[in-house]
C-alpha cells in the first residue's frame, strides 16, 4: 500500500491552500473551484499530497484547541528557526521547540487557522523513496 493523500476539513479551504502555497512552497496538484473548494497540495517531490476542503456537512475540527501532539503536519526544514520566523511573520503562531535525544530538532507552530505544523530537521532523515 502507498499513501495517496491525507485530508483536512477547514472553514476556508481557498485561503488555507493559498497560504500553504505562498508560505510553505507547496503546489496545487489538483483543485476544485466549486464547493467544497478542494485543493490537493503537493510537496516538491510530489510524493505527499495534502488535501484541504471546506465541507460544512461535517463539523470543522477545532484545530486550535487540540494539542499539537494529537495531530500535526510535519515538514522538513534545513533551518527550522528561520522557517518559524518567516511563518510567524506570515500569521503563524509559535508553539514550542525541542531537540530529541538523537539530535533531531523540531519546532512546532500553528498556521493562521490553528493547524499545527512541525518543522523538522532530523539527525537521520527518512529515506526519500
Backbone as CSV, one residue per row, in Angstrom:
resi,resn,N_x,N_y,N_z,CA_x,CA_y,CA_z,C_x,C_y,C_z
1,UNK,0.834,-1.180,0.000,0.000,0.000,0.000,0.883,1.251,0.000
2,UNK,0.379,2.275,-0.640,1.035,3.577,-0.652,0.037,4.620,-0.203
3,UNK,0.528,5.651,0.481,-0.338,6.771,0.803,-0.761,7.445,-0.491
4,UNK,-2.039,7.817,-0.593,-2.473,8.648,-1.709,-2.524,10.102,-1.263
5,UNK,-3.233,10.362,-0.156,-3.284,11.709,0.395,-3.857,11.642,1.804
6,UNK,-3.748,12.748,2.526,-4.489,12.922,3.762,-5.240,14.233,3.623
7,UNK,-6.342,14.367,4.352,-7.230,15.498,4.121,-7.679,16.136,5.424
8,UNK,-7.901,17.445,5.343,-8.425,18.205,6.471,-9.603,19.054,6.005
9,UNK,-10.683,18.992,6.766,-11.829,19.854,6.534,-11.558,21.155,7.286
10,UNK,-11.516,22.257,6.558,-11.178,23.558,7.139,-12.250,24.583,6.742
11,UNK,-12.471,25.597,7.564,-13.524,26.576,7.259,-13.296,27.379,5.976
12,UNK,-12.056,27.645,5.601,-11.771,28.447,4.413,-10.666,27.771,3.601
13,UNK,-11.065,26.784,2.810,-10.093,25.999,2.047,-9.309,26.846,1.051
14,UNK,-9.960,27.822,0.432,-9.258,28.664,-0.543,-8.112,29.423,0.121
15,UNK,-8.388,30.071,1.245,-7.356,30.849,1.945,-6.281,29.934,2.514
16,UNK,-6.682,28.798,3.052,-5.712,27.855,3.610,-4.765,27.363,2.519
17,UNK,-5.322,26.943,1.395,-4.486,26.451,0.294,-3.524,27.537,-0.179
18,UNK,-4.021,28.763,-0.327,-3.160,29.849,-0.805,-2.028,30.117,0.178
19,UNK,-2.302,30.078,1.482,-1.270,30.311,2.493,-0.200,29.225,2.413
20,UNK,-0.620,27.979,2.254,0.337,26.870,2.175,1.191,26.956,0.910
21,UNK,0.598,27.383,-0.178,1.358,27.552,-1.422,2.349,28.713,-1.266
22,UNK,1.880,29.834,-0.774,2.717,31.027,-0.657,3.828,30.866,0.377
23,UNK,3.521,30.288,1.527,4.473,30.305,2.639,5.193,28.991,2.911
24,UNK,4.666,27.887,2.377,5.337,26.593,2.585,5.907,26.026,1.291
25,UNK,5.639,26.681,0.181,6.192,26.222,-1.085,5.495,25.003,-1.654
26,UNK,4.297,24.677,-1.150,3.544,23.572,-1.740,2.962,24.033,-3.060
27,UNK,2.587,23.087,-3.889,1.967,23.443,-5.170,0.611,22.761,-5.273
28,UNK,-0.286,23.385,-6.011,-1.609,22.804,-6.215,-1.486,21.734,-7.290
29,UNK,-1.731,20.485,-6.893,-1.662,19.364,-7.833,-2.999,19.185,-8.552
30,UNK,-4.071,19.531,-7.869,-5.423,19.424,-8.427,-6.321,20.265,-7.543
31,UNK,-7.343,20.876,-8.136,-8.261,21.670,-7.316,-9.653,21.652,-7.914
32,UNK,-10.567,22.098,-7.087,-11.974,22.200,-7.481,-12.447,23.580,-7.057
33,UNK,-12.921,24.378,-8.002,-13.277,25.769,-7.712,-14.684,25.934,-7.159
34,UNK,-15.484,24.857,-7.175,-16.813,24.934,-6.579,-16.794,24.194,-5.235
35,UNK,-17.879,24.323,-4.500,-17.957,23.700,-3.182,-17.720,22.191,-3.296
36,UNK,-16.827,21.647,-2.505,-16.245,22.100,-1.249,-14.872,22.768,-1.387
37,UNK,-14.567,23.324,-2.572,-13.359,24.122,-2.789,-12.088,23.346,-2.436
38,UNK,-12.023,22.136,-2.925,-10.923,21.227,-2.633,-9.643,21.644,-3.337
39,UNK,-8.529,21.570,-2.605,-7.197,21.719,-3.204,-6.341,20.566,-2.710
40,UNK,-5.714,19.882,-3.651,-4.733,18.854,-3.332,-3.366,19.511,-3.466
41,UNK,-2.654,19.609,-2.368,-1.369,20.300,-2.329,-0.245,19.278,-2.283
42,UNK,0.775,19.486,-3.094,1.895,18.554,-3.166,3.173,19.223,-2.685
43,UNK,4.047,18.410,-2.092,5.372,18.917,-1.739,6.222,18.914,-3.005
44,UNK,7.481,19.318,-2.901,8.303,19.424,-4.114,8.686,18.073,-4.704
45,UNK,8.484,16.982,-3.965,8.747,15.657,-4.529,7.533,15.103,-5.252
46,UNK,6.347,15.619,-4.929,5.113,15.084,-5.481,4.679,13.788,-4.800
47,UNK,5.462,13.319,-3.816,5.137,12.067,-3.128,4.023,12.241,-2.112
48,UNK,3.953,13.394,-1.489,2.991,13.615,-0.422,1.934,14.608,-0.900
49,UNK,0.676,14.213,-0.749,-0.443,15.062,-1.142,-1.291,15.345,0.092
50,UNK,-1.584,16.607,0.290,-2.331,17.114,1.429,-3.562,17.815,0.869
51,UNK,-4.738,17.320,1.190,-5.982,17.904,0.688,-6.597,18.809,1.747
52,UNK,-7.008,19.991,1.337,-7.822,20.859,2.187,-9.133,21.111,1.448
53,UNK,-10.215,21.090,2.188,-11.529,21.320,1.608,-12.419,21.935,2.675
54,UNK,-13.516,22.549,2.253,-14.482,23.156,3.174,-15.837,22.522,2.937
55,UNK,-16.206,21.597,3.812,-17.485,20.925,3.686,-18.262,21.086,4.987
56,UNK,-19.221,22.019,5.022,-19.967,22.260,6.254,-20.890,21.108,6.651
57,UNK,-21.017,20.083,5.816,-21.826,18.912,6.191,-21.190,18.168,7.363
58,UNK,-19.908,18.380,7.566,-19.195,17.805,8.711,-18.671,18.955,9.556
59,UNK,-18.592,18.732,10.845,-18.081,19.781,11.742,-16.617,20.070,11.411
60,UNK,-16.259,21.345,11.463,-14.850,21.710,11.312,-14.163,21.423,12.637
61,UNK,-13.092,20.652,12.607,-12.379,20.393,13.865,-11.844,21.693,14.470
62,UNK,-11.754,21.717,15.784,-11.182,22.869,16.478,-9.679,22.627,16.593
63,UNK,-8.959,22.918,15.514,-7.515,22.657,15.466,-6.773,23.423,16.558
64,UNK,-7.232,24.629,16.864,-6.553,25.444,17.876,-6.635,24.818,19.261
65,UNK,-7.709,24.090,19.544,-7.890,23.506,20.871,-7.146,22.182,21.045
66,UNK,-6.839,21.509,19.957,-6.172,20.206,20.039,-4.676,20.384,20.308
67,UNK,-4.146,19.559,21.162,-2.706,19.602,21.431,-1.965,19.199,20.147
68,UNK,-0.866,19.869,19.809,-0.137,19.557,18.582,0.373,18.111,18.508
69,UNK,0.519,17.447,19.653,0.964,16.062,19.607,-0.170,15.095,19.268
70,UNK,-1.427,15.587,19.282,-2.558,14.759,18.844,-2.584,14.662,17.321
71,UNK,-2.214,15.753,16.668,-2.187,15.814,15.206,-1.305,16.972,14.799
72,UNK,-0.474,16.766,13.794,0.292,17.861,13.201,0.751,17.446,11.812
73,UNK,1.094,18.439,11.013,1.667,18.229,9.687,3.153,18.526,9.829
74,UNK,3.988,17.534,9.529,5.436,17.699,9.676,6.073,17.981,8.325
75,UNK,6.962,18.968,8.321,7.644,19.398,7.106,9.148,19.459,7.367
76,UNK,9.927,18.970,6.440,11.380,19.023,6.553,11.837,20.467,6.377
77,UNK,12.730,20.902,7.267,13.273,22.266,7.196,14.764,22.214,7.512
78,UNK,15.591,22.706,6.600,17.037,22.751,6.858,17.354,23.662,8.036
79,UNK,16.594,24.752,8.163,16.783,25.706,9.254,15.412,25.994,9.878
80,UNK,14.960,25.120,10.787,13.620,25.300,11.359,13.401,26.668,12.006
81,UNK,14.403,27.227,12.654,14.238,28.522,13.312,13.973,29.630,12.284
82,UNK,14.669,29.591,11.169,14.447,30.596,10.125,13.061,30.437,9.504
83,UNK,12.630,29.200,9.304,11.292,28.967,8.743,10.239,29.438,9.740
84,UNK,10.444,29.156,11.029,9.496,29.629,12.042,9.363,31.152,11.965
85,UNK,10.458,31.845,11.900,10.418,33.311,11.843,9.633,33.783,10.621
86,UNK,9.867,33.159,9.495,9.162,33.534,8.261,7.665,33.255,8.377
87,UNK,7.311,32.091,8.950,5.896,31.737,9.078,5.187,32.610,10.104
88,UNK,5.853,32.930,11.196,5.255,33.824,12.197,4.991,35.196,11.571
89,UNK,5.904,35.670,10.750,5.693,36.945,10.055,4.500,36.869,9.102
90,UNK,4.152,35.644,8.674,3.036,35.439,7.743,1.747,35.057,8.465
91,UNK,1.737,35.130,9.808,0.499,34.887,10.546,0.448,33.627,11.379
92,UNK,1.494,32.803,11.343,1.533,31.610,12.193,1.844,32.020,13.628
93,UNK,1.566,31.125,14.563,1.912,31.382,15.962,2.847,30.281,16.454
94,UNK,3.889,30.664,17.187,4.820,29.655,17.695,4.181,28.845,18.816
95,UNK,4.569,27.563,18.918,4.057,26.701,19.981,5.205,26.271,20.893
96,UNK,6.136,25.490,20.374,7.284,25.078,21.185,8.360,24.494,20.280
97,UNK,9.499,24.186,20.883,10.584,23.522,20.157,11.240,22.518,21.082
98,UNK,11.891,21.536,20.477,12.634,20.560,21.270,13.705,19.897,20.418
99,UNK,14.730,19.457,21.098,15.767,18.641,20.475,15.614,17.235,21.038
100,UNK,15.510,16.269,20.160,15.341,14.876,20.577,16.692,14.265,20.964
101,UNK,16.675,13.164,21.699,17.925,12.528,22.111,18.869,12.183,20.946
102,UNK,18.296,11.904,19.755,19.148,11.564,18.606,19.722,12.799,17.909
103,UNK,19.369,14.008,18.394,19.868,15.241,17.793,18.908,15.891,16.814
104,UNK,17.774,15.241,16.535,16.772,15.851,15.657,16.211,17.101,16.330
105,UNK,15.948,18.145,15.542,15.446,19.415,16.059,14.051,19.649,15.492
106,UNK,13.077,19.905,16.380,11.682,20.078,15.993,11.162,21.412,16.513
107,UNK,10.482,22.131,15.661,9.799,23.361,16.075,8.338,23.218,15.669
108,UNK,7.447,23.530,16.597,6.015,23.464,16.319,5.465,24.880,16.256
109,UNK,4.710,25.149,15.193,3.960,26.398,15.041,2.530,26.020,14.664
110,UNK,1.653,26.989,14.704,0.287,26.786,14.206,0.051,27.763,13.062
111,UNK,-0.548,27.253,11.981,-0.866,28.151,10.871,-1.935,29.144,11.341
112,UNK,-2.319,30.110,10.515,-3.283,31.117,10.963,-4.648,30.556,11.391
113,UNK,-4.961,29.299,11.041,-6.226,28.670,11.402,-6.067,27.680,12.553
114,UNK,-4.854,27.603,13.097,-4.611,26.752,14.256,-4.090,25.368,13.959
115,UNK,-3.920,25.022,12.699,-3.408,23.689,12.353,-1.934,23.624,12.745
116,UNK,-1.551,22.622,13.550,-0.155,22.513,13.978,0.759,22.060,12.841
117,UNK,1.850,22.779,12.683,2.882,22.454,11.699,4.172,22.192,12.455
118,UNK,4.783,21.063,12.190,6.065,20.736,12.823,7.161,20.921,11.781
119,UNK,8.140,21.732,12.101,9.288,21.981,11.232,10.409,21.086,11.736
120,UNK,10.876,20.187,10.896,11.749,19.097,11.329,13.101,19.140,10.630
121,UNK,14.152,19.058,11.435,15.490,18.773,10.902,15.943,17.506,11.627
122,UNK,15.847,16.379,10.936,16.171,15.081,11.521,17.674,14.837,11.508
123,UNK,18.157,14.240,12.577,19.564,13.829,12.618,19.813,12.761,11.543
124,UNK,18.837,11.875,11.359,18.880,10.864,10.298,17.595,10.987,9.509
125,UNK,17.636,11.640,8.348,16.404,11.822,7.550,15.793,10.492,7.143
126,UNK,14.468,10.523,6.945,13.793,9.344,6.403,14.252,9.152,4.954
127,UNK,14.256,7.910,4.467,14.615,7.685,3.066,13.633,8.409,2.154
128,UNK,14.097,8.838,1.003,13.240,9.606,0.089,12.397,8.723,-0.817
129,UNK,12.571,7.431,-0.771,11.702,6.589,-1.609,11.225,5.394,-0.847
